[in-house]
């Protein structure tokens, strides 16, 4: 077939960790989508991120009946951020759609993404209008994080968005060049630039199974996001140190002046202890902040591969791309 007549190939990337309850529901909806969008060829690329349930066996069963399905089986659980990198390295499509396995993001939005892609947009991302099945605290902290991160960096961060998006192949190739191990991929989408288009949608509750995210994971991801894209906290530490030292110097002059002129006693064991504890606490906080940045540099300079693949489809993987 002539190259001009070839259908464009759309890869749908699905990171999965212990998702055997929801994968049949996801495949059913994706199958309907692929059968309706006859102008495209599709590849479903599952990345099994070290699942401990029957996720891998279920994916293998689906592949036996549908060769449009490919899968990567990682050698262990690396986390979603690294699982997506593995998918970027192995996809075959002209464009990539990333979707979570839990069906909180509706696959039925993909045709609209493809429409904007055909119009020339490189990054068509879905922004949440509402978020069902999530607590007020989670929504509030998410809202606060995106605004805080935006205030710290000169890169325009896409608010209230996740990984549910369509990326043109050149966006994928750009992200593949960013091999940092402490990743915040949602920020990398903004960092690489290119022509972007926003789609608004209502996010559904999880279709089945349990969420793999807890507040500890979300806090770690937030710290990764901030330390990956800005050094503003370090600058704030220096500025606060200057003001604290200046206030201490002024207070010292006041005490000396009072003692010389009026012979006043230096007062207050309690107040002195408060000041010492306050300054000590600030110092420990900023030492921890510096440690966060230093720790990330420590991981990066090792230069370890991001991941290892156990199998790609039915074959053991020996071509280490990680």
C-alpha positions as CSV (number, residue, x, y, z in Angstrom):
1,X,0.0,0.0,0.0
2,X,1.3,3.5,-0.9
3,X,2.5,5.5,2.1
4,X,-0.1,8.2,1.4
5,X,-2.9,5.7,1.6
6,X,-1.8,4.2,4.9
7,X,-4.1,4.7,7.8
8,X,-2.7,6.7,10.6
9,X,-1.8,4.5,13.6
10,X,-3.1,5.7,17.0
11,X,-1.4,4.1,20.1
12,X,-3.5,4.1,23.3
13,X,-1.2,3.7,26.2
14,X,-2.6,2.2,29.4
15,X,-0.4,1.9,32.5
16,X,-1.8,-0.8,34.8
17,X,-1.1,-1.9,38.3
18,X,-3.5,-4.4,39.9
19,X,-6.4,-3.5,37.6
20,X,-7.8,-6.9,36.7
21,X,-11.3,-5.9,37.9
22,X,-11.6,-2.9,35.5
23,X,-9.6,-4.0,32.4
24,X,-12.5,-5.9,30.8
25,X,-14.8,-2.9,31.2
26,X,-12.1,-0.7,29.7
27,X,-11.4,-3.0,26.8
28,X,-15.1,-3.2,26.0
29,X,-15.4,0.6,25.6
30,X,-12.1,0.8,23.7
31,X,-13.2,-1.9,21.3
32,X,-16.4,0.0,20.5
33,X,-14.3,3.1,19.9
34,X,-11.9,1.3,17.6
35,X,-14.7,-0.3,15.6
36,X,-16.3,3.1,15.1
37,X,-13.2,5.0,14.1
38,X,-12.5,3.0,10.9
39,X,-10.3,5.7,9.4
40,X,-7.5,4.9,11.9
41,X,-5.6,1.8,12.9
42,X,-5.2,1.3,16.6
43,X,-2.6,-0.2,19.0
44,X,-3.5,-0.8,22.6
45,X,-0.3,-0.8,24.6
46,X,-0.7,-2.0,28.1
47,X,2.2,-1.5,30.6
48,X,1.9,-3.9,33.4
49,X,3.7,-2.2,36.3
50,X,4.6,-5.2,38.4
51,X,1.0,-6.2,39.2
52,X,0.4,-8.8,41.9
53,X,-3.0,-9.8,40.8
54,X,-4.2,-11.3,37.5
55,X,-3.7,-8.2,35.4
56,X,-1.0,-9.6,33.2
57,X,-2.8,-12.9,32.6
58,X,-6.0,-11.0,31.6
59,X,-4.0,-8.8,29.2
60,X,-2.5,-11.9,27.6
61,X,-5.9,-13.4,27.2
62,X,-7.2,-10.3,25.5
63,X,-4.1,-10.3,23.1
64,X,-4.8,-13.9,22.1
65,X,-8.1,-12.6,20.7
66,X,-7.0,-9.2,19.4
67,X,-3.5,-8.7,18.0
68,X,-3.9,-4.9,18.1
69,X,-3.0,-5.4,21.8
70,X,0.6,-5.2,22.8
71,X,1.9,-5.3,26.3
72,X,5.1,-4.5,28.3
73,X,5.6,-6.4,31.5
74,X,8.0,-4.5,33.7
75,X,10.5,-6.4,35.8
76,X,9.0,-4.9,39.0
77,X,6.7,-2.1,40.2
78,X,8.4,1.2,39.2
79,X,5.4,3.6,39.5
80,X,3.1,5.2,37.0
81,X,5.6,7.9,35.9
82,X,8.2,5.3,34.9
83,X,5.6,3.0,33.4
84,X,4.6,5.8,31.0
85,X,8.3,6.3,30.0
86,X,8.4,2.6,29.0
87,X,5.3,3.0,27.0
88,X,6.8,6.1,25.2
89,X,9.8,4.0,24.3
90,X,7.8,1.1,22.8
91,X,4.8,2.7,21.1
92,X,4.4,2.5,17.3
93,X,1.7,5.1,16.6
94,X,1.7,8.4,14.7
95,X,0.1,9.8,17.9
96,X,-0.3,8.7,21.4
97,X,-3.3,8.8,23.7
98,X,-2.6,8.2,27.4
99,X,-5.5,6.9,29.6
100,X,-5.7,5.3,33.0
101,X,-7.2,1.9,33.3
102,X,-9.7,2.9,36.0
103,X,-12.1,4.5,33.5
104,X,-12.3,7.8,35.4
105,X,-11.3,9.3,32.1
106,X,-13.9,8.5,29.4
107,X,-12.5,6.8,26.2
108,X,-15.4,8.4,24.3
109,X,-13.5,11.7,24.4
110,X,-10.7,10.3,22.2
111,X,-12.5,11.0,18.8
112,X,-12.7,14.7,19.8
113,X,-9.0,14.6,20.6
114,X,-8.3,13.1,17.2
115,X,-10.3,15.8,15.5
116,X,-8.2,18.5,17.0
117,X,-5.0,16.5,16.2
118,X,-6.0,16.5,12.6
119,X,-6.5,20.2,12.8
120,X,-2.8,20.6,13.7
121,X,-2.7,20.5,17.5
122,X,0.2,18.6,19.0
123,X,-1.0,18.2,22.6
124,X,-4.8,17.8,23.1
125,X,-5.3,17.6,26.9
126,X,-8.4,17.0,28.9
127,X,-9.1,19.4,31.8
128,X,-11.5,18.3,34.6
129,X,-14.6,20.4,35.2
130,X,-15.8,18.1,38.0
131,X,-14.3,15.1,39.8
132,X,-16.7,12.5,41.0
133,X,-15.7,10.0,43.8
134,X,-13.0,12.3,45.3
135,X,-13.0,13.8,48.7
136,X,-13.2,17.6,49.3
137,X,-9.7,17.4,50.9
138,X,-8.2,15.8,47.8
139,X,-9.9,18.3,45.5
140,X,-8.8,21.2,47.6
141,X,-5.2,20.1,48.0
142,X,-5.0,19.5,44.2
143,X,-6.4,23.0,43.5
144,X,-3.8,24.5,45.9
145,X,-0.9,22.5,44.5
146,X,-1.4,23.6,40.9
147,X,-1.7,27.2,41.9
148,X,1.3,27.0,44.2
149,X,3.5,25.4,41.5
150,X,2.4,28.0,38.9
151,X,3.3,30.8,41.2
152,X,6.9,29.4,41.6
153,X,7.7,28.8,37.9
154,X,7.7,30.8,34.7
155,X,6.4,27.8,32.8
156,X,2.6,27.8,32.2
157,X,1.4,24.7,34.1
158,X,-1.9,23.2,33.0
159,X,-4.2,23.3,36.0
160,X,-6.6,20.5,36.9
161,X,-5.3,18.2,34.2
162,X,-3.8,14.7,34.5
163,X,-2.2,12.4,32.0
164,X,-5.3,11.9,29.9
165,X,-4.3,13.5,26.6
166,X,-3.3,13.0,23.0
167,X,0.3,13.7,22.0
168,X,1.6,14.0,18.5
169,X,4.6,11.8,17.7
170,X,7.0,14.7,17.9
171,X,5.8,15.5,21.4
172,X,6.5,11.9,22.4
173,X,10.0,12.1,20.9
174,X,10.7,15.3,22.8
175,X,9.7,13.8,26.1
176,X,11.7,10.6,25.4
177,X,14.8,12.8,25.4
178,X,14.1,13.8,29.0
179,X,15.5,10.9,31.0
180,X,15.4,12.3,34.5
181,X,14.6,9.7,37.1
182,X,12.6,11.9,39.5
183,X,9.8,12.7,37.1
184,X,6.8,14.9,37.1
185,X,5.4,14.2,33.6
186,X,2.5,16.5,33.9
187,X,5.0,19.4,34.1
188,X,7.1,18.0,31.2
189,X,4.0,18.3,28.9
190,X,4.1,22.0,29.6
191,X,7.9,22.3,29.4
192,X,8.3,20.9,25.9
193,X,5.8,23.4,24.5
194,X,4.2,22.8,21.1
195,X,0.7,23.7,20.0
196,X,-1.9,22.8,22.7
197,X,-5.6,22.5,22.9
198,X,-7.8,22.1,26.0
199,X,-10.9,20.0,26.2
200,X,-13.2,20.2,29.3
201,X,-14.9,17.1,30.7
202,X,-16.5,15.7,33.8
203,X,-14.3,13.1,35.5
204,X,-16.1,9.9,36.6
205,X,-15.6,7.9,39.7
206,X,-13.5,4.7,39.4
207,X,-15.4,2.0,37.6
208,X,-14.0,-0.9,39.8
209,X,-11.2,-1.8,42.1
210,X,-9.4,0.5,44.5
211,X,-7.3,3.5,43.9
212,X,-3.5,3.1,44.1
213,X,-3.0,6.6,45.2
214,X,-2.9,7.7,48.8
215,X,-2.0,11.0,50.4
216,X,1.6,9.9,50.9
217,X,2.0,9.2,47.2
218,X,0.3,12.5,46.3
219,X,2.6,14.4,48.7
220,X,5.6,12.8,47.1
221,X,4.4,13.6,43.6
222,X,3.8,17.2,44.7
223,X,7.3,17.5,46.0
224,X,8.7,16.0,42.8
225,X,6.7,18.5,40.8
226,X,8.0,21.5,42.8
227,X,11.6,20.4,42.9
228,X,11.6,19.4,39.2
229,X,10.5,22.7,37.9
230,X,11.7,25.5,40.2
231,X,14.4,26.5,42.6
232,X,12.2,29.2,44.1
233,X,12.0,27.5,47.6
234,X,15.8,27.8,47.8
235,X,15.6,31.5,46.9
236,X,12.9,32.0,49.5
237,X,15.1,30.3,52.1
238,X,17.9,32.8,51.4
239,X,15.5,35.8,51.5
240,X,13.9,34.6,54.7
241,X,17.4,34.1,56.2
242,X,18.4,37.6,55.3
243,X,15.2,39.1,56.9
244,X,15.6,36.9,60.0
245,X,19.2,38.0,60.4
246,X,18.3,41.6,59.9
247,X,15.5,41.4,62.5
248,X,17.9,39.7,65.0
249,X,20.5,42.5,64.4
250,X,18.0,45.2,65.1
251,X,16.7,43.5,68.2
252,X,20.3,43.2,69.4
253,X,20.8,46.9,68.9
254,X,17.6,47.6,70.9
255,X,18.8,45.5,73.8
256,X,22.3,47.1,73.8
257,X,20.7,50.6,73.7
258,X,18.3,49.9,76.6
259,X,21.1,48.4,78.7
260,X,23.5,51.3,78.2
261,X,21.0,54.2,78.5
262,X,18.6,52.9,81.2
263,X,20.6,50.1,82.7
264,X,17.8,47.7,82.0
265,X,18.3,44.0,82.7
266,X,18.3,41.6,79.8
267,X,15.0,40.0,80.2
268,X,13.4,36.7,79.6
269,X,14.7,33.2,79.6
270,X,11.4,32.2,78.2
271,X,11.5,34.7,75.3
272,X,15.1,33.7,74.5
273,X,14.1,30.1,74.3
274,X,11.2,30.9,72.0
275,X,13.6,32.7,69.7
276,X,16.2,29.9,69.8
277,X,13.6,27.2,69.0
278,X,12.0,29.3,66.3
279,X,15.3,29.9,64.5
280,X,16.3,26.3,65.0
281,X,13.1,25.1,63.5
282,X,13.6,27.4,60.4
283,X,17.1,26.1,60.0
284,X,16.0,22.5,60.1
285,X,13.2,23.1,57.6
286,X,15.6,24.7,55.1
287,X,18.2,22.1,55.7
288,X,15.5,19.5,54.8
289,X,14.6,21.6,51.7
290,X,18.3,21.7,50.6
291,X,18.4,17.9,51.2
292,X,15.4,17.3,48.9
293,X,17.3,19.0,46.0
294,X,20.6,17.4,46.9
295,X,18.8,14.0,47.0
296,X,17.4,14.4,43.5
297,X,20.8,15.4,42.2
298,X,22.2,12.2,43.9
299,X,19.7,10.0,42.0
300,X,20.3,11.7,38.7
301,X,24.1,11.5,38.7
302,X,24.0,7.7,39.1
303,X,22.7,7.5,35.6
304,X,20.8,4.2,36.2
305,X,18.3,3.0,33.6
306,X,14.8,4.1,34.4
307,X,13.3,0.6,34.1
308,X,13.9,-2.9,32.9
309,X,11.4,-4.9,30.8
310,X,10.7,-8.6,31.6
311,X,8.7,-9.4,28.5
312,X,7.4,-7.5,25.5
313,X,4.4,-9.5,24.4
314,X,5.4,-13.2,24.5
315,X,9.1,-12.6,24.2
316,X,11.7,-11.9,26.9
317,X,13.2,-8.5,26.4
318,X,16.9,-8.3,25.9
319,X,17.1,-4.9,24.2
320,X,17.3,-2.7,27.2
321,X,15.9,0.7,26.4
322,X,15.4,2.0,29.9
